Amino acid sequence: MTSLPPESPTPAAELPHYKLRLFITGSTPRSTRAIENLRKICEENLDGRYELEVIDVYERPETTRELQIVATPTLVKVLPEPLRRIIGDLSDELKVLAGLDLAPRQSRRS
């Protein structure tokens, strides 16, 4: 009877790269909170495997048309597919992780 080798973590090269767009309206407290919350979540969960573009819809209103942005802040996960939208200040980490198709840190480490 042979035993299987223990599961090793997936090498970073095989993990998906995330392309994220965060739509905000100016430098309001809600926009600032969304940026801070998202950066913290990305740093803790994506290990540098992400590209984040912060778009101020006051400065670039044309960018809202393509992705049909109707409220801000809105996070759009462009890659990996499927495209997902998360609206709000991104303070609910579990909701953000679910929207990014990521498991919470505790369950990924166990």
PyMOL commands that place a pseudoatom at each C-alpha (Angstrom):
pseudoatom trace, name=CA, resn=MET, resi=1, chain=A, elem=C, hetatm=0, pos=[0.000, 0.000, 0.000]
pseudoatom trace, name=CA, resn=THR, resi=2, chain=A, elem=C, hetatm=0, pos=[1.459, 3.359, -1.009]
pseudoatom trace, name=CA, resn=SER, resi=3, chain=A, elem=C, hetatm=0, pos=[0.781, 6.602, 0.714]
pseudoatom trace, name=CA, resn=LEU, resi=4, chain=A, elem=C, hetatm=0, pos=[0.238, 9.873, -1.054]
pseudoatom trace, name=CA, resn=PRO, resi=5, chain=A, elem=C, hetatm=0, pos=[2.663, 12.704, -0.397]
pseudoatom trace, name=CA, resn=PRO, resi=6, chain=A, elem=C, hetatm=0, pos=[1.285, 15.475, 1.784]
pseudoatom trace, name=CA, resn=GLU, resi=7, chain=A, elem=C, hetatm=0, pos=[-0.460, 18.248, -0.094]
pseudoatom trace, name=CA, resn=SER, resi=8, chain=A, elem=C, hetatm=0, pos=[1.826, 21.160, -0.701]
pseudoatom trace, name=CA, resn=PRO, resi=9, chain=A, elem=C, hetatm=0, pos=[0.588, 24.681, -1.154]
pseudoatom trace, name=CA, resn=THR, resi=10, chain=A, elem=C, hetatm=0, pos=[0.007, 25.813, -4.706]
pseudoatom trace, name=CA, resn=PRO, resi=11, chain=A, elem=C, hetatm=0, pos=[3.124, 27.564, -6.025]
pseudoatom trace, name=CA, resn=ALA, resi=12, chain=A, elem=C, hetatm=0, pos=[2.669, 31.319, -6.389]
pseudoatom trace, name=CA, resn=ALA, resi=13, chain=A, elem=C, hetatm=0, pos=[3.300, 31.075, -10.138]
pseudoatom trace, name=CA, resn=GLU, resi=14, chain=A, elem=C, hetatm=0, pos=[0.148, 28.963, -10.503]
pseudoatom trace, name=CA, resn=LEU, resi=15, chain=A, elem=C, hetatm=0, pos=[-2.097, 31.285, -8.490]
pseudoatom trace, name=CA, resn=PRO, resi=16, chain=A, elem=C, hetatm=0, pos=[-4.227, 33.756, -10.454]
pseudoatom trace, name=CA, resn=HIS, resi=17, chain=A, elem=C, hetatm=0, pos=[-3.277, 37.401, -10.859]
pseudoatom trace, name=CA, resn=TYR, resi=18, chain=A, elem=C, hetatm=0, pos=[-6.043, 39.842, -9.950]
pseudoatom trace, name=CA, resn=LYS, resi=19, chain=A, elem=C, hetatm=0, pos=[-6.915, 42.980, -11.881]
pseudoatom trace, name=CA, resn=LEU, resi=20, chain=A, elem=C, hetatm=0, pos=[-9.036, 45.254, -9.696]
pseudoatom trace, name=CA, resn=ARG, resi=21, chain=A, elem=C, hetatm=0, pos=[-10.631, 48.634, -10.300]
pseudoatom trace, name=CA, resn=LEU, resi=22, chain=A, elem=C, hetatm=0, pos=[-11.938, 50.704, -7.417]
pseudoatom trace, name=CA, resn=PHE, resi=23, chain=A, elem=C, hetatm=0, pos=[-14.305, 53.503, -8.405]
pseudoatom trace, name=CA, resn=ILE, resi=24, chain=A, elem=C, hetatm=0, pos=[-14.502, 56.348, -5.877]
pseudoatom trace, name=CA, resn=THR, resi=25, chain=A, elem=C, hetatm=0, pos=[-15.894, 59.896, -5.737]
pseudoatom trace, name=CA, resn=GLY, resi=26, chain=A, elem=C, hetatm=0, pos=[-13.227, 62.342, -4.663]
pseudoatom trace, name=CA, resn=SER, resi=27, chain=A, elem=C, hetatm=0, pos=[-11.337, 62.172, -1.382]
pseudoatom trace, name=CA, resn=THR, resi=28, chain=A, elem=C, hetatm=0, pos=[-14.337, 61.631, 0.870]
pseudoatom trace, name=CA, resn=PRO, resi=29, chain=A, elem=C, hetatm=0, pos=[-14.013, 59.663, 4.128]
pseudoatom trace, name=CA, resn=ARG, resi=30, chain=A, elem=C, hetatm=0, pos=[-15.949, 56.783, 2.529]
pseudoatom trace, name=CA, resn=SER, resi=31, chain=A, elem=C, hetatm=0, pos=[-13.608, 56.709, -0.484]
pseudoatom trace, name=CA, resn=THR, resi=32, chain=A, elem=C, hetatm=0, pos=[-10.529, 56.855, 1.748]
pseudoatom trace, name=CA, resn=ARG, resi=33, chain=A, elem=C, hetatm=0, pos=[-11.882, 54.018, 3.917]
pseudoatom trace, name=CA, resn=ALA, resi=34, chain=A, elem=C, hetatm=0, pos=[-12.574, 51.869, 0.842]
pseudoatom trace, name=CA, resn=ILE, resi=35, chain=A, elem=C, hetatm=0, pos=[-9.017, 52.365, -0.462]
pseudoatom trace, name=CA, resn=GLU, resi=36, chain=A, elem=C, hetatm=0, pos=[-7.469, 51.556, 2.922]
pseudoatom trace, name=CA, resn=ASN, resi=37, chain=A, elem=C, hetatm=0, pos=[-9.681, 48.506, 3.467]
pseudoatom trace, name=CA, resn=LEU, resi=38, chain=A, elem=C, hetatm=0, pos=[-8.976, 47.127, -0.008]
pseudoatom trace, name=CA, resn=ARG, resi=39, chain=A, elem=C, hetatm=0, pos=[-5.217, 47.646, 0.207]
pseudoatom trace, name=CA, resn=LYS, resi=40, chain=A, elem=C, hetatm=0, pos=[-5.140, 45.840, 3.562]
pseudoatom trace, name=CA, resn=ILE, resi=41, chain=A, elem=C, hetatm=0, pos=[-7.185, 42.907, 2.211]
pseudoatom trace, name=CA, resn=CYS, resi=42, chain=A, elem=C, hetatm=0, pos=[-5.027, 42.649, -0.920]
pseudoatom trace, name=CA, resn=GLU, resi=43, chain=A, elem=C, hetatm=0, pos=[-1.736, 42.795, 0.982]
pseudoatom trace, name=CA, resn=GLU, resi=44, chain=A, elem=C, hetatm=0, pos=[-2.887, 40.115, 3.429]
pseudoatom trace, name=CA, resn=ASN, resi=45, chain=A, elem=C, hetatm=0, pos=[-4.496, 37.770, 0.905]
pseudoatom trace, name=CA, resn=LEU, resi=46, chain=A, elem=C, hetatm=0, pos=[-3.021, 38.260, -2.556]
pseudoatom trace, name=CA, resn=ASP, resi=47, chain=A, elem=C, hetatm=0, pos=[0.719, 38.358, -1.836]
pseudoatom trace, name=CA, resn=GLY, resi=48, chain=A, elem=C, hetatm=0, pos=[1.482, 40.921, -4.553]
pseudoatom trace, name=CA, resn=ARG, resi=49, chain=A, elem=C, hetatm=0, pos=[-0.586, 39.058, -7.166]
pseudoatom trace, name=CA, resn=TYR, resi=50, chain=A, elem=C, hetatm=0, pos=[-2.801, 42.004, -7.948]
pseudoatom trace, name=CA, resn=GLU, resi=51, chain=A, elem=C, hetatm=0, pos=[-3.003, 45.209, -9.917]
pseudoatom trace, name=CA, resn=LEU, resi=52, chain=A, elem=C, hetatm=0, pos=[-5.188, 47.903, -8.377]
pseudoatom trace, name=CA, resn=GLU, resi=53, chain=A, elem=C, hetatm=0, pos=[-6.438, 50.906, -10.307]
pseudoatom trace, name=CA, resn=VAL, resi=54, chain=A, elem=C, hetatm=0, pos=[-8.240, 53.576, -8.270]
pseudoatom trace, name=CA, resn=ILE, resi=55, chain=A, elem=C, hetatm=0, pos=[-10.529, 55.669, -10.470]
pseudoatom trace, name=CA, resn=ASP, resi=56, chain=A, elem=C, hetatm=0, pos=[-12.053, 58.937, -9.292]
pseudoatom trace, name=CA, resn=VAL, resi=57, chain=A, elem=C, hetatm=0, pos=[-15.310, 59.242, -11.230]
pseudoatom trace, name=CA, resn=TYR, resi=58, chain=A, elem=C, hetatm=0, pos=[-15.281, 63.025, -10.771]
pseudoatom trace, name=CA, resn=GLU, resi=59, chain=A, elem=C, hetatm=0, pos=[-12.028, 63.196, -12.745]
pseudoatom trace, name=CA, resn=ARG, resi=60, chain=A, elem=C, hetatm=0, pos=[-12.860, 60.436, -15.259]
pseudoatom trace, name=CA, resn=PRO, resi=61, chain=A, elem=C, hetatm=0, pos=[-16.654, 60.120, -15.571]
pseudoatom trace, name=CA, resn=GLU, resi=62, chain=A, elem=C, hetatm=0, pos=[-16.392, 58.292, -18.903]
pseudoatom trace, name=CA, resn=THR, resi=63, chain=A, elem=C, hetatm=0, pos=[-14.902, 55.251, -17.132]
pseudoatom trace, name=CA, resn=THR, resi=64, chain=A, elem=C, hetatm=0, pos=[-18.215, 54.455, -15.439]
pseudoatom trace, name=CA, resn=ARG, resi=65, chain=A, elem=C, hetatm=0, pos=[-20.054, 53.720, -18.688]
pseudoatom trace, name=CA, resn=GLU, resi=66, chain=A, elem=C, hetatm=0, pos=[-18.207, 50.586, -19.767]
pseudoatom trace, name=CA, resn=LEU, resi=67, chain=A, elem=C, hetatm=0, pos=[-18.681, 48.798, -16.435]
pseudoatom trace, name=CA, resn=GLN, resi=68, chain=A, elem=C, hetatm=0, pos=[-22.040, 50.447, -15.665]
pseudoatom trace, name=CA, resn=ILE, resi=69, chain=A, elem=C, hetatm=0, pos=[-20.979, 51.917, -12.318]
pseudoatom trace, name=CA, resn=VAL, resi=70, chain=A, elem=C, hetatm=0, pos=[-23.997, 53.501, -10.609]
pseudoatom trace, name=CA, resn=ALA, resi=71, chain=A, elem=C, hetatm=0, pos=[-22.761, 53.844, -7.009]
pseudoatom trace, name=CA, resn=THR, resi=72, chain=A, elem=C, hetatm=0, pos=[-19.436, 54.489, -5.311]
pseudoatom trace, name=CA, resn=PRO, resi=73, chain=A, elem=C, hetatm=0, pos=[-17.266, 53.188, -3.907]
pseudoatom trace, name=CA, resn=THR, resi=74, chain=A, elem=C, hetatm=0, pos=[-17.508, 50.150, -6.184]
pseudoatom trace, name=CA, resn=LEU, resi=75, chain=A, elem=C, hetatm=0, pos=[-14.828, 47.504, -6.537]
pseudoatom trace, name=CA, resn=VAL, resi=76, chain=A, elem=C, hetatm=0, pos=[-14.762, 45.652, -9.850]
pseudoatom trace, name=CA, resn=LYS, resi=77, chain=A, elem=C, hetatm=0, pos=[-12.819, 42.402, -10.139]
pseudoatom trace, name=CA, resn=VAL, resi=78, chain=A, elem=C, hetatm=0, pos=[-11.892, 42.344, -13.821]
pseudoatom trace, name=CA, resn=LEU, resi=79, chain=A, elem=C, hetatm=0, pos=[-9.573, 39.306, -13.645]
pseudoatom trace, name=CA, resn=PRO, resi=80, chain=A, elem=C, hetatm=0, pos=[-9.719, 36.455, -13.012]
pseudoatom trace, name=CA, resn=GLU, resi=81, chain=A, elem=C, hetatm=0, pos=[-13.132, 36.021, -14.560]
pseudoatom trace, name=CA, resn=PRO, resi=82, chain=A, elem=C, hetatm=0, pos=[-15.998, 36.165, -13.858]
pseudoatom trace, name=CA, resn=LEU, resi=83, chain=A, elem=C, hetatm=0, pos=[-16.302, 39.917, -13.486]
pseudoatom trace, name=CA, resn=ARG, resi=84, chain=A, elem=C, hetatm=0, pos=[-17.666, 40.849, -10.052]
pseudoatom trace, name=CA, resn=ARG, resi=85, chain=A, elem=C, hetatm=0, pos=[-18.794, 44.098, -8.397]
pseudoatom trace, name=CA, resn=ILE, resi=86, chain=A, elem=C, hetatm=0, pos=[-18.719, 44.897, -4.692]
pseudoatom trace, name=CA, resn=ILE, resi=87, chain=A, elem=C, hetatm=0, pos=[-20.360, 48.125, -3.563]
pseudoatom trace, name=CA, resn=GLY, resi=88, chain=A, elem=C, hetatm=0, pos=[-19.511, 49.915, -0.310]
pseudoatom trace, name=CA, resn=ASP, resi=89, chain=A, elem=C, hetatm=0, pos=[-16.498, 50.895, 1.778]
pseudoatom trace, name=CA, resn=LEU, resi=90, chain=A, elem=C, hetatm=0, pos=[-15.192, 47.297, 1.727]
pseudoatom trace, name=CA, resn=SER, resi=91, chain=A, elem=C, hetatm=0, pos=[-15.150, 47.070, 5.526]
pseudoatom trace, name=CA, resn=ASP, resi=92, chain=A, elem=C, hetatm=0, pos=[-16.812, 43.630, 5.466]
pseudoatom trace, name=CA, resn=GLU, resi=93, chain=A, elem=C, hetatm=0, pos=[-13.707, 41.553, 4.771]
pseudoatom trace, name=CA, resn=LEU, resi=94, chain=A, elem=C, hetatm=0, pos=[-15.633, 38.283, 4.364]
pseudoatom trace, name=CA, resn=LYS, resi=95, chain=A, elem=C, hetatm=0, pos=[-17.889, 39.852, 1.733]
pseudoatom trace, name=CA, resn=VAL, resi=96, chain=A, elem=C, hetatm=0, pos=[-14.878, 41.217, -0.156]
pseudoatom trace, name=CA, resn=LEU, resi=97, chain=A, elem=C, hetatm=0, pos=[-13.053, 37.882, 0.000]
pseudoatom trace, name=CA, resn=ALA, resi=98, chain=A, elem=C, hetatm=0, pos=[-16.165, 36.092, -1.274]
pseudoatom trace, name=CA, resn=GLY, resi=99, chain=A, elem=C, hetatm=0, pos=[-16.428, 38.603, -4.132]
pseudoatom trace, name=CA, resn=LEU, resi=100, chain=A, elem=C, hetatm=0, pos=[-12.792, 37.933, -5.010]
pseudoatom trace, name=CA, resn=ASP, resi=101, chain=A, elem=C, hetatm=0, pos=[-13.326, 34.147, -4.752]
pseudoatom trace, name=CA, resn=LEU, resi=102, chain=A, elem=C, hetatm=0, pos=[-10.825, 33.887, -1.904]
pseudoatom trace, name=CA, resn=ALA, resi=103, chain=A, elem=C, hetatm=0, pos=[-11.180, 31.856, 1.291]
pseudoatom trace, name=CA, resn=PRO, resi=104, chain=A, elem=C, hetatm=0, pos=[-10.706, 33.640, 4.621]
pseudoatom trace, name=CA, resn=ARG, resi=105, chain=A, elem=C, hetatm=0, pos=[-7.119, 33.411, 5.891]
pseudoatom trace, name=CA, resn=GLN, resi=106, chain=A, elem=C, hetatm=0, pos=[-7.913, 30.994, 8.754]
pseudoatom trace, name=CA, resn=SER, resi=107, chain=A, elem=C, hetatm=0, pos=[-9.426, 28.293, 6.541]
pseudoatom trace, name=CA, resn=ARG, resi=108, chain=A, elem=C, hetatm=0, pos=[-6.662, 28.583, 3.940]
pseudoatom trace, name=CA, resn=ARG, resi=109, chain=A, elem=C, hetatm=0, pos=[-3.975, 27.993, 6.578]
pseudoatom trace, name=CA, resn=SER, resi=110, chain=A, elem=C, hetatm=0, pos=[-5.559, 24.994, 8.236]
for i in range(1, 110): cmd.bond("trace and resi %d" % i, "trace and resi %d" % (i + 1))
show_as sticks, trace
zoom trace
